[in-house]
Amino acid sequence: MNGANPRRIAVDILNRVDAEGAHAEPLLDAALTGAGLRTPADRGLLTELVYGTLRVRGSLDWVVAALYRGNAAALDTAVLNILRTGLYQLQFTDRIPPFAAVNEAVALARALVPAAAGLVNAVLRAFLRRGESIAWPDMAKHPAQAIAVRHSHPRWLVERLLADTGVEEAVAICRANNAIPPATLRVNTLKTSREEAITALAAEGISAAPARFSPDGVILASPAAALRQSTAYRSGLLRIQDEASQLIAHLVAAAPGDRVLDLCAGAGGKTLHLAALMENRGSVTAVDREPRQLAMLRAEADRLGVTIVQTRAGDAAAAIVPLRETFDRVLLDAPCSGLGTLRRNPEIRWRVTLADVGRCAELQHALLARAAGYVRPGGRLVYSVCTVTPEENEEVIGAFLRLRADFTLLPLSGVSPALLNAAGYFRSAPHLHGADGFFAAALLRGA
């Protein structure tokens, strides 16, 4: 990547997101922590171009299709992303002069796709001349298409939202998914209290306040580019984690001295929170199929001062016989479509299909059946996902309970009643709670 040009870096990242199925966040983090971008203005522009373009890509593509005389869907990925980032600057920023946005986009096209420089220039200048006259879908006649285009969500997902909630709430959900999420941190209670952590951040010029629902959460007043370089962060007082994600460990209700299994641990956000709530007493076994994720978990455990976590590489869908029926608490934070995290991972909306939801549900049924075998009689099993589809949420639990009469649904406690629905499940939503969309249920195995 050319470190001197945030627009080029943004297009490079977007190209990799499209071509490789990469996630934007780690690519952006690598660019922001590298030596190439030397000013806060350049780092801010890069962040806005990447996340902003991904959030409103549906609207941007509608404009491209309206202004380009050929088949916009057949355009080269790099050309599309140059057009998208250029149009984003023209439509959604007020500090970049239009001539500068056009000239920079054309220069970028000359560098990356020389044959398309004239096309990029023509489309962007056509927007400046007649962008306000572009026809948009009619909400009264075609609400699904109108919401999908205006609020940049896939049509299939909008149709599901309309069927489940109606027009008003569907629009509210889409708007919330397009909002910039707050920077949310979890306080590491093994080392400090929330009040002390807020004071430590303030001493370094970072303003924070208590989170609304998580007793361990703090929300930054504004994004802090230097957070990871701060003394408070480097000394292990804090970890970046969404508020809803923080609440899952509380639902597990593990006590000091318990034996706990985190079956799909990933990089360990919930694993390490469980250890903190257990006051570093007992044991937490973290299983994941990706050794790289477990290596990240161990590094974080060292930073946070967690000593009771043991990692184990393995496929959660396969039997791990030595672990059978030995755990007081088992957490299955299952792989899912991720549709509850569109604020933080906007690229997901352009990647996940309805067929993917079905495939995720099949895996979740299998994983939950496997997880149940690790719970001792009288123990607790918590199922959680960061998505909003019934197939991955209530239907997974319902099917499991019909097969396993020795498990019963537990009333949830330890979280605000505002996060519990009438059926007794944990449900969070960006448009209602300002947190990612999570679902969770707790199940008790009979003695």
VOVO-459586 format. One record per atom (N, C-alpha, C): x, y, z. Coordinates in pm, whole numbers, plus 32768, in hexadecimal, padded with zeros to 4 digits. Layout:
// VOVO-459586
XYZ;...
//
This chain:
// VOVO-459586
80527F888000;800080008000;8057807E8000;802C80E37FB8;807281637FB8;804881B08034;80A681BE8094;808281F88113;8067828B8111;808482D080A2;8074836280A0;7FE7838E807B;7F9483378047;7F15835F800D;7EA28314804D;7E55835280A7;7DE8830B80EB;7D7C82DB808A;7D668324801B;7D0182F87FBA;7D2C82767F77;7DAB826D7F54;7DDB81F17F17;7DD6817C7F79;7DFC81957FF5;7DF6812B805A;7D6580FD806C;7D08815C806D;7C7A8138807C;7C4D80DD8009;7C7281017F8F;7C4B80AF7F1C;7C8E80267F24;7D0C80227F4C;7D517FA17F5C;7D077F487FC0;7CDF7F818031;7C987F348098;7C127F038061;7BC77F5C8020;7B457F347FEA;7B537EC97F7E;7BBD7ED17F2F;7BD57E697ECA;7BEE7DE27F0C;7C397DE27F78;7C557D637FBE;7BD87D2D8003;7B877D868039;7B087D5A8074;7AB37D12800C;7AAE7D4B7F93;7A5C7D0F7F29;7A9C7C927EEE;7B1D7C977ED1;7B5D7C2A7E87;7B807BB37EE0;7BA37BCE7F5D;7BD57B647FB5;7B747B3C8022;7B057B86802F;7AAC7B6D809F;7AE97B978123;7B4B7BF2811E;7B8F7C208197;7B327C7A81E9;7B4F7C85826A;7B067CE282C0;7B4F7D6982BF;7B007DD382C0;7B3A7E5982B5;7B887E808332;7B597E5983A8;7B947E8C8424;7C297E6D8431;7C557DEE8422;7CE57DD58432;7D3A7E1883C7;7D057E22834B;7D507E6782E2;7D5E7EFB8303;7CF37F368334;7CF77FC48359;7D527FDA83D1;7D4A7F838434;7DA17F9084AA;7E347F8B8481;7E567F308425;7EE17F2483FA;7F0F7FA483B5;7EB77FDF8364;7EDB805B831F;7EE980CF8380;7E9180D383E4;7E9381438443;7F0A813C84A2;7F3880C484BF;7FA980B7851C;802F80B484D5;802C80B28450;80A980B68405;80E481428403;8155814E83BE;819E81CD83BE;81758229834C;812081FB82F2;81058248827A;80B082C3828D;804982BA82E0;7FED832B82F5;801C837C836C;804B83F28352;8090843D83BB;803884A38402;7FC484C283CB;7F73852B8409;7EEC84F28435;7EB2852A84A0;7E2C850084C9;7DC58513845A;7DD5857D8409;7D758596839C;7D7785248338;7DEE84F28313;7DF7848382B5;7DBE840382F1;7DDB83EA8370;7DA5837283B0;7D0D837A83BA;7CDB83F083D9;7C4A840183E1;7C0783EF835A;7C44842582EF;7C0C8416826A;7C0983848240;7C75833C825B;7C7982AE8238;7C098262827E;7BFB827682FF;7B93822F834A;7B09824F8313;7AEF82CF82FA;7A6B82F582C7;7A5182BB823D;7AB482BC81E6;7AA08288815F;7A8481F38160;7ACC81A881B1;7AB6811781B3;7A2E80F581ED;7A1581218268;799880FC82A9;791F81428269;793181C18246;78C2820A820A;789981CF8184;78FA81AE8130;78DA817580AE;789680ED80BD;78C4809C811B;7884801A8130;77F5802A8163;77DF808C81BB;7758809D81F4;76F380CA818B;771A811F812F;76B9815780D1;76D081248043;770F80B28037;7732807F7FB3;76B780697F5B;7649803E7F94;75D180297F44;75A280A87F01;75A281167F4A;757C81987F12;75E181C67EAA;766081B47EC6;76C781DD7E67;76BC818F7DE4;76A0810E7DEF;769480BD7D76;761980E37D25;75B0810E7D68;7539813E7D20;755D81BA7CCD;75AD82127D07;75D7828B7CC0;763082677C49;768E820C7C5E;76E581E37BF0;769281AB7B7D;763281547B9F;75DF81187B36;758E81807AEC;756581EB7B33;751582557AF3;756982AD7A97;75E982BA7AB3;763E83187A69;769882D67A01;76B482587A11;770D821179B4;76BC81DB7940;76EA81EE78C9;769C81C87853;76A481337833;770380EE786E;770F805F7857;76D1800F78C8;76FC7F9278D5;76CC7F37793E;77247F4A79B9;76EF7F917A1C;773F7FB17A93;776A7F337ADE;77177ECD7ADC;77367E527B24;77B07E0C7AEA;77D27E2A7A6C;78437DE97A2A;78C67E377A3A;78C17EA87A7E;793B7EF87A90;79A17EAD7AE5;7A1F7EC57AC8;7A8C7E8D7B17;7A807EB97BA9;7AA27E5F7C04;7A947E7D7C94;7AE17EFB7CBB;7B597F0B7C8B;7BA77F817CAE;7B6680017C7A;7B2F7FFC7C00;7AEA80717BC9;7A6F80937C1E;7A22802C7C41;79AC80437C94;79D380837D19;7A3D80537D57;7A6380897DD9;7A9D81167DCF;7ADD81367D61;7B0781C17D4C;7A8C821A7D3D;7A2881EC7CF0;79AC82397CE1;796382457D65;795B81D87DB0;791481DC7E30;7954823E7E91;79D982387E9E;7A1A82947EFC;7A1183247ECB;7A1883387E48;7A0883C07E13;797D83F67E2B;791783A67E0D;788D83D17E25;787283E57EB9;78AD838F7F0E;789A83A17F9E;78CA842B7FC9;793D84557F97;797184D97FBB;791685497F89;78DE85377F12;7885859E7EDB;780085A47F24;77CD85317F50;7748852C7F8C;7747853D8023;77AB85078066;77A084F880F7;780985438147;7861858E8106;78BF85E28150;78AB86738128;78C186CD8185;78B0875B8166;793287AA8172;79A18763818C;7A2087AA819C;7A8187918128;7A57873C80C9;7AAC87218055;7A7087687FDB;7AB687C77FA1;7A81880D7F2B;7A6387AA7EBB;79F387BB7E74;79D0875D7E0A;7A3E874B7DA2;7A8087B87D7B;7AE887AB7D14;7B5A87537D46;7B78875C7DC9;7BE4870C7E02;7BBE86787E03;7B41865A7E27;7B1485D07E29;7B1B85927D9E;7AEE85DE7D38;7AF185AC7CAE;7B7F859A7C7F;7BD285FF7C92;7C5C85F87C62;7CAA85857CA2;7C9585737D23;7CDB85067D69;7CAD847E7D36;7C2A84707D1C;7BF783F17CE9;7C2E83D47C5E;7C3384397C0A;7C6884257B83;7CFD84027B89;7D4784467BDE;7DD684277BED;7DEA83987C1E;7D94836E7C78;7D9D82E67CAB;7D7D82807C3D;7D1A829F7BEB;7CFA82487B7B;7D70823E7B1A;7DB182B07AFE;7E2582AE7AA3;7E9482537ADA;7EA282517B5F;7F0B82007B9C;7EE8816C7BA0;7E68814D7BB7;7E4080C27BCE;7E0280817B53;7DAD80CB7B0D;7D6680957A98;7D6681037A2D;7DD6811B79EA;7DE3818F7990;7D74819B7928;7D45812978F4;7CE0812E788B;7C5A816378BE;7C4681637943;7BC6818C797C;7BC7821C79AE;7C348266799C;7C3B82EF79D1;7BCF83487994;7BB8833B7912;7B50838D78D3;7AC6836A7905;7AAD82E97919;7A2B82BC794E;7A1382F879D9;7A7882EF7A30;7A6A83257AB8;7A4E83BB7AB3;7A9784017A61;7A8284917A55;79F484B07A24;79C5846579BF;7941847F7987;78D3846579ED;78DA83F77A36;787083D57A96;786C843A7B08;78DE845D7B3E;78E084BA7BB0;78B385467B86;78DB85727B10;78AE85F67AE3;781A85F47ABE;77E985837A8D;775985787A73;770B85837AF6;7742854D7B62;76FD855A7BE3;76F785EC7C0E;776486357BFB;776486C27C22;76FE87127BD0;76EA86ED7B52;768D87367AFD;75FC870F7B19;75E1868D7B2A;755586657B2F;753885FB7B9A;758A85FA7C01;757485997C6C;74EE85AA7CB2;74C286267CBF;7443863E7D06;73C9860F7CB8;73D985F57C38;736785CA7BE7;735C85337BDB;73B684E77C1D;73B084557C15;732F84247C55;72EA83C97C13;726D83917C47;728B831F7CA8;724883227D1B;725A82BB7D82;71DA82677D8C;71E381ED7DBE;716B81997DCB;710181DC7E21;708381C67DFE;701182037E43;6FEE81B17EBE;6FF281F17F34;6FD581AA7FB1;6F4781767FB4;6EE981C27F81;6E5C81987F86;6E4281207F2D;6E82811C7EB9;6E6980AF7E5A;6EC580377E70;6F4180507E93;6FA57FE57E9F;6FF67FF77F1F;6FB77FE27F93;6FFE7FFF8011;707E7FAD8025;707E7F2E7FFF;70F67EDC8014;716A7F127FC1;71507F307F42;71BA7F657EED;71E67FEF7F1D;718680427F45;71A780C97F72;720080C77FEE;71DD8074804F;722C806B80C9;72B5802F80AA;72B87FC68056;73367F858035;73977FE77FF4;7364803C7F99;73BB80997F52;73DE81117FA9;737981517FE2;739081CA8030;73E481AF80AC;73D1813980EA;7417811B8167;748180AF8156;749D808A80DA;750F803480BB;75117FB1810A;74A87F6380F6;74A07EDC812D;74787E7E80BC;74A07E0080C4;74767DA1805C;73DE7D90805B;73A97D807FE3;73177D787FD4;72DA7D068026;731C7C92802A;72E27C208072;72D67C3E8108;73387C85813E;73347CA581CC;72C77D0B81E9;72B87D6E8193;724D7DD181A5;71C57D8D81A0;71B37D318144;71337CEB813C;71167C9C81BB;717D7C6081F6;716B7C1A8276;71447C7B82E4;71897CEE82E9;716A7D518350;70DB7D858341;70B27D9F82C6;702A7DCF82AF;6FC37D6882DD;6FDB7CEA82C2;6F7D7C8282E9;6F767C738381;6FE87C8783C4;6FEF7C728455;6FC47CEC84A5;6FDE7D668470;6FCD7DDD84C3;6F767E4A8487;6F677E4C8404;6F217EBB83C3;6F827F278395;6F4B7F888349;6FA07FEB8306;6FEA8042836B;6FA5807783CC;6FE380D98427;705A809F8472;7049802784AA;70B87FED84F4;71257FBB8497;71007F8A8422;71677F5E83C2;71C27FD3839E;718880488387;71D980BE8368;723180E383E0;71F980DC8459;724580FC84D1;72BC809E84E2;72A7801E84C6;73147FBC84D1;73817FDB846C;73597FF783F0;73BC80148388;7409809483A8;73C480F883D8;7409817483FD;746E815B846C;7447810C84CF;74A380EE853D;751C809F850B;7504804484AD;75747FF68475;75D7804E8428;75A780C083F7;75FD811B83AB;763F81858401;7619818C8481;765481F084DA;76E281C68502;77358228851F;77BC820B8550;77B181DA85E0;77DD816185FF;77CC812C8687;782C816F86E8;780681748766;786281AE87C9;78DA815487DF;7948818F8807;79BD81428830;79A3811188BE;7993808E88CE;796C8053894E;79DB7FFA8983;79F880088A01;7A637FBB8A40;7A2D7F6F8AB8;7A6D7EFF8AD4;7A507EB68B50;7AC17ECF8BB3;7A9C7EF38C2B;7AFF7F078C95;7B2C7E7F8CC9;7BAC7E6D8CD7;7BE47DF18D0D;7BE37DF78DA4;7B7D7DBC8DE0;7B6A7DC78E71;7BD17D778EC0;7C277D2C8E7E;7C967CED8EC5;7CFF7D538EEE;7CFE7DC78EA8;7D657E2B8EC1;7D307EB18EF3;7CB17ECE8EDC;7C807F528EFD;7BE97F528F07;7BB07FC08F33;7B1F7FD28F33;7AF9802A8EBC;7A7880308EA0;7A4D80858E31;7A6C81178E4C;7A5581458EC5;7A7081D18EE7;7B0481F18ED9;7B5981968F07;7BEA81AE8EFC;7C1681AC8E69;7BDA81548E18;7BFE814E8D8A;7BD781CF8D42;7B6182048D62;7B3582828D24;7B9482F38D4B;7BBF82F48DC9;7C1E835A8DF7;7CA5834C8DB0;7CD282CE8D9F;7D5382B78D5C;7D4D82E58CCB;7CDD82CD8C87;7CCE82FB8BFD;7CCD83948BF7;7C8583D18C54;7C7D84638C56;7D0684A28C68;7D5B84628CB8;7DE284978CCE;7E3484978C4E;7E0B84478BED;7E5084438B6B;7E02848B8AFE;7D9E84D98B29;7D5385298ACB;7CE784DF8A80;7CBE846A8AB2;7C55841A8A72;7BDA841B8ACC;7B6E84588A9C;7AF684668AEC;7A9B83EC8ADB;7A6D83B38B4B;7A19833D8B48;79AE83488BB3;794182FC8BA0;78D382F98C00;78A3826A8C10;785E824B8C7F;782B81C28C92;77CA819B8C24;77CF811D8BFB;777080E88B9A;76E680DE8BD9;768280D68B85;75F780D58BB3;75D080528BF8;75FA7FE18BC0;75CC7F5F8BF1;76387F0B8C32;76B27F0F8C00;771B7EB98C36;775D7EFA8CAE;77637EB58D1F;77A77EEF8D94;783D7EFA8D82;78717EB78D1B;79007EBB8D01;79227F128C8A;78BF7F548C4E;78D47F9B8BD1;78EA802F8BE2;793C80688B8A;794A80F98B7E;7941811C8AEA;790C81918AD0;78FC81C18A47;794C82418A38;799E824689D1;79EE82BD89B8;7998832B897E;79B383A689A7;796684188975;797E842C88E0;79F5840988B1;7A1584108822;7A8183A98807;7A8D837B878A;7AF58318876C;7B7F834C8792;7BD082F687CA;7C56831C87F5;7CBC82CD87A3;7CF8830E8742;7D5582CA86E8;7DCC828F8734;7DEF82CE87A3;7E6582A287EE;7E4382478863;7DC9820F8864;7D9F81BE88D6;7E00814C88F2;7E268101888A;7E7C808D88A0;7F0880B488CE;7F2C813288B8;7FAF816088E7;7FA8819D8973;7F3081A989AA;7F2181E88A2D;7F56818B8A9A;7F8281C88B08;7FB381798B7A;7F4481238BB3;7ECA815A8BB9;7E5A810E8BF2;7E40808E8BA3;7E4980988B1F;7E3180228ACC;7EA77FC18AD3;7F207FF48AC2;7F967F9D8ABE;7FAD7F558B42;7F807F918BB0;7F917F508C32;7F217EEE8C53;7EC67EDA8BF5;7E617E728C05;7DE67E9A8C55;7DCC7F1B8C5F;7D547F458CA9;7CD67F378C55;7CE47F2D8BD1;7C707F368B78;7C807ED88B02;7C0D7EB18ACB;7C097E638A4F;7B987E9989F9;7BAE7EA28976;7B457ED0891B;7ADF7E60890B;7A5F7E7F8929;79F57E198921;796D7E5D8926;79147E3888C9;788F7E7388C5;78437E558946;77E77EAE8969;779F7E9F89E7;774B7E2089EC;77067DFE8981;76B57D848981;770D7D098991;777E7D088950;77DB7C98895D;780A7C8889EE;781C7CF78A33;78467CF28ABF;77E07CAC8B18;77617CB88AF5;76F87C838B4B;76EC7BEC8B44;77217BAE8ADC;77157B1D8ACE;775B7AD58B41;77D07B038B68;78187AC28BD7;77C77AC98C58;777E7B368C6C;772A7B408CE4;76BB7AD88CE2;76877AB58C6C;761D7A518C63;765279C58C83;76D279AF8C6C;770D792D8C8E;770B79178D25;771779858D70;770C79818E03;777079208E42;77EB79228E12;785378CD8E4B;7885790A8ECD;789D78B78F30;78CD78E38FB3;796178C38FBF;79AA790C9016;7A3578E99030;7A4078559057;7A9F7811901A;7AB277839036;7A6C77268FD5;7A1377598F82;79CC77058F21;7A2A76D28EB4;79FC76688E74;7A3F76348DFC;79E9765A8D84;7A2176AA8D29;79D476E78CBD;7A1276C28C37;79BB76AB8BD4;79E6768F8B4B;79AD76F98AEE;7A0477388AA1;79DB77938A35;79FA774989B4;799277178972;79A476B48909;79CC76EF8882;79A6776A8867;79CF77AE87EA;7A0D78338812;7A84782E884B;7ABC789F8893;7AEC790F8838;7B1678F187BE;7B4D79598769;7BC6799A87AB;7BCC7A1F87A1;7C3C7A6887DD;7C277A828872;7BB67A5488AA;7BAB7A4D893A;7B6B7AC08984;7B1D7B148940;7ADE7B838987;7A897B5589FC;7A337AF489E3;79DC7AC38A4E;7A277A668AAD;7A867A1A8A78;7AD979C38ACC;7B1C7A138B3C;7B5D7A808B15;7BA97ACF8B76;7B4D7B1A8BD5;7AD67B3D8BA6;7A757B7C8BFF;7A457B188C67;7A2D7A9C8C3D;7A077A348C9D;7A707A268D0A;7AEF7A268CE4;7B5B7A188D46;7B5B7A8B8DA9;7B3F7B048D78;7B3A7B788DD1;7AC57B6C8E33;7A507B448E01;79DD7B348E59;79F37AC58EBF;7A477A658E9D;7A6879F88EFA;7ADC7A1D8F56;7B0B7A998F4D;7B757ACE8FA2;7BF77A7D8F93;7C0B7A458F1A;7C8579F88EFD;7C90797C8F55;7C1D79458F7A;7C1C78CA8FCB;7BC378638F88;7BF677E68F7E;7BB1777E8F35;7BFC77638EB4;7BB3773E8E4A;7BF577268DCA;7B9577458D58;7BCE77798CEA;7B8377908C6F;7BCE774C8BFE;7B8D76ED8BBD;7BC876AA8B4A;7B9176EB8ACB;7BE877208A78;7BC1776689FE;7BE3770F8986;7B7D76E8893B;7B8E769288C5;7B7376E28847;7BCA76D487E4;7BB077108761;7BFE76C086FA;7BCA76C0867F;7C0B76728615;7C8176BD85D7;7C8E773F85F4;7CF6779185B6;7D6777AD861B;7DDB776E860A;7E4A77898666;7E70781D866E;7E60786585FE;7E8378F485FE;7E2A7940865F;7DAA791D8664;7D4F795F86C2;7D7779418752;7D9C78C5876B;7DC478A187F3;7E4678E5881C;7E9F78FB87BC;7F19794587DB;7EF979D48803;7E997A1287BC;7E6E7A9987E0;7E2F7A99886B;7DE27A328889;7DA47A28890D;7E0E7A22897B;7E7279D08966;7EDC79C489CD;7F267A4889E0;7F3E7A8F8972;7F817B11897E;7F2B7B7489CD;7EAA7B7389B3;7E507BCB89FD;7E477BA38A90;7E487B228AAA;7E457AF48B35;7EBF7B298B81;7F327B288B41;7FAA7B5F8B81;7F9A7BF48B9C;7F647C3D8B3B;7F547CCE8B4B;7EF37CEF8BBC;7E897C9E8BC9;7E227CB88C2C;7E3D7C798CB4;7EA47C268CBB;7EC37BE58D3A;7E6B7B6E8D59;7E347B2E8CF4;7DDF7AB78D07;7E397A3B8D0A;7E2879E98D71;7E7F79748D82;7E3578F08D83;7DAF78F08D7B;7D6578728D8B;7D3178398D07;7D5B78728C97;7D2C78438C14;7D8F77E18BD9;7D5C776D8BAE;7DAA770E8B60;7D6C77078AD5;7DC077098A6E;7D8D770489E5;7D9C767789AD;7D4076568953;7D4175D18915;7D1475DF8885;7D6975BD8826;7D4475C2879A;7CEE75498779;7C7B7562873B;7C2374F48718;7BA5752686D6;7B6374CD8690;7AE674EC864B;7A7374D786AC;7A29754186C9;79BB75388728;794E74D986FA;794874BD8677;78E374628644;790973D08657;798673B6867C;79B4732D8691;79B9730F8727;79B172918748;79B1726987D5;7A3C727D8812;7A4072BC8885;7ABB72CA88D2;7AA572788951;7ABE71F68949;7A90719589AC;7ABE71B48A3A;7B3D71DC8A52;7B6771F38ADC;7B1972628B24;7AD372B78AD9;7A8B73268B17;79FB73018B3D;79D0728A8B1F;794372698B26;790A72738BB3;789A72BE8BBF;784972C98C39;789B72F28CB2;78F8734E8C9E;795073748D0E;794874078D33;78F874588CED;78FD74E88D02;7882751C8D4C;789D75788DA8;783075BC8DEF;77E5761A8D92;782E765A8D39;77F576BA8CDB;783376A38C52;77DF76A78BEB;780E769D8B61;77D277128B13;7829775B8ACE;77FC77C78A75;7812779C89E5;77A7779F8996;77B0778C8906;778B781088C4;77F0786088A6;77DD78DA8858;77F278B287C7;778578878789;778D783A870D;77AE78918694;77F378578631;7802789C85B1;777878BC8578;776B7932853B;76E6795C850D;76F579BB8496;768579EA8465;76867A4583F3;76BA7ACF8417;76BD7AF38498;76F67B7284C3;76A17BEB84A5;76217BD78485;75CD7C468459;75AA7CA984C8;75CE7C888543;75BB7CE785B0;762E7D4985BE;76967D39856D;770E7D8C857B;77277DE48501;76BD7E0684B7;76D07E50843B;77077EDC8451;76F37F1684C7;772F7F9984E3;77C77F8F84E2;77FC7F26851E;788C7F17852E;78CC7ECC84B9;787F7E798476;78B27E2A8407;78567E3C838E;78547EB48354;77F17ED082EB;78007E7A826F;78787E418258;788B7DEE81E1;78387D6F81E6;780F7D43825F;77C37CC8826C;77427CCD821B;77027D418218;76817D4981D3;768A7D2B813F;76FF7D458104;77117D2C8075;77457C9F805A;77597C5480C3;77977BD080B7;77377B5F80DB;76E77B748143;76907B0A8176;76117B008122;75EA7A858103;756F7A6C80B9;750D7A1E8111;74917A1280E1;742E79C3812A;745A79328135;749B78FE80CD;74CE787580D3;753878678141;758878CF8157;75ED78CC81C1;75AB78BF824A;753A7904825C;74F278FA82DB;74CB786982F6;749878278290;7472779A82A0;74EA774282C1;755B775B827F;75D3770C829B;76057724832A;75FF77A18355;762777BF83DF;75CC77768442;754B77768429;74ED77358484;7509769F848F;7528765E841F;754975CF8422;75C275B6847C;7628760A846E;769F75FA84C1;767E76148554;762D7679856F;760A769A85F9;75BF7629863E;756375E885F7;751D7574862F;758275088657;75E274ED8600;76457485861B;76A074AC8690;76CA75298693;7724755686FE;76DF75558785;7660757C878A;7619757E880A;760774F0883F;75E8749387E5;75DC7408880F;766073D68848;76CF73FC8807;775373D38837;7774741688BC;7755749888C9;777474E18943;772D74A789BC;76B3747589A6;7666743E8A16;76AE73CA8A59;770073828A0B;7746730F8A43;77B573338AA2;77DB73B18AA9;784773DB8B02;781574138B87;7792741F8B95;7758745A8C0E;774073EE8C76;777074028CED;775573A18D57;76C273A88D80;7689733E8DB9;760173478DEF;75F773B98E56;7593740C8E44;758374818E9A;75CE74FB8E67;761674EE8DF7;7663755D8DC0;761275B28D5F;764F761F8D33;760C76818CDD;765076898C55;75FD768F8BEC;762B769E8B63;75F177208B2C;764777798AFB;761A77F88AC2;763A77F78A2C;75D3781489DC;75DF781E894B;75D178B08926;762F78E488D7;7626797088AC;7654797E881C;761B79E087D8;76437A03874F;76317A99873E;767F7AD286E1;76747B6286C6;76277B788644;75AD7B438641;755A7B5185CA;74C97B5F85F3;74727B76858F;73E87B9D85AC;73817B41856C;73AB7AD98526;734C7A8584DE;73127A198539;728F7A028534;7253799A8589;728E790F8572;72B778F184F6;72F1786D84D9;736E7852852C;73B778BB854D;743378AC8599;741E78C6862F;73A878F28652;738D791B86DD;732878BD871E;72AC78E98728;7246789C876E;723378108735;723B780386B1;722277808675;728D771A8699;7308774586AC;737276EA86D7;735576B88764;732E771287BC;731176EB8847;72967692884C;722D76B68803;71B376678804;71CB75D787D6;721675C88769;723375438736;728774F2879A;72E7753487DA;733B74F0883C;72E774BD88B1;728F751188E6;723F74EA895A;71DD747A8939;71B2747388BC;715874058896;71A4737F8893;72267385887C;7277730B8876;72B172E488FE;72C973478952;730E732D89D1;72B473528A46;726672F28A75;720A730B8AE4;725373228B67;72D573018B6D;732173158BE9;735273A48BF8;733873F98B94;735C74868B9C;72DC74DB8BA2;72E075448BF2;727075A28BFA;72A376308BEA;724B76888BB7;726E77148BA6;727277588C2E;72DF779F8C48;72EE77E48CC9;72C078748CBE;727C78A98D24;7263793A8D26;72E979838D2F;72F779EC8CE3;73757A368CE0;73777AA18D4B;73EB7AB68D84;73FE7B1F8DE8;74897B598DD3;74A37BC68E18;75277C038E0D;75327C6A8DA0;74C57C808D56;74C37CE88CEF;74407D358CFB;743A7DA98CBE;73C37DFD8CC4;734A7DB68C86;72D57DBF8CC6;725C7D868C8B;723D7DBE8C00;72717E348BE1;725B7E6F8B5C;72987E1A8AEE;72F47DC18B12;73387D6D8AB0;72FE7CE08AA8;72927CC68AEF;72537C438AEF;71CA7C4B8AAD;71AB7BED8A55;71287BEF8A15;70C57B988A60;704A7B948A30;6FE07B4F8A79;6FFA7AB98A84;70457A818A27;706179F18A2B;70D579CF8A89;71147A358AC2;71817A1C8B1F;720B7A1A8AE1;72167A488A65;72967A4B8A21;72D67AD68A2D;735A7AD78A26;73A67B548A1E;73A47B84898E;73797C008978;73797C3B88F1;73A57CCC88FC;740F7CEF88B8;743A7D7B88B0;74337DA8881F;74207E29880A;74117E5D8783;74497EEB877D;74917F0C8711;74CB7F938708;746480028710;73EF7FF086D1;738D805E86CE;7344806E8753;734B800B87A9;73088013882C;7369802A889F;73E07FF08897;743B7FEF8909;74C3802D88EE;74DD80548872;755E808E8852;75D0802B8857;75B17FAA8853;76177F408857;76007EE387E1;76617E8D87C7;76517E2D875A;75DA7DD28772;75AB7D938707;75387D3A8712;75647CAE873A;75467C8987B6;75697C0487EB;74EB7BBA8816;74F67B378814;74907ADD884D;74D77A7E88AA;74977A5B891B;74D079F78974;746279B289C2;747D793789E5;742378E88A3A;747978968A9A;7445787F8B12;7489782C8B75;743677B18B8F;747B773C8B93;743876BD8BA2;747476728C19;741F76368C68;744B75EA8CDF;743F75548CC1;74AA750D8CDB;74A3747B8CCE;7475743F8D52;741373E78D4A;73DC73AB8DC1;744473588E0A;743673548E8E;7496730B8EE0;748772748ECE;
//
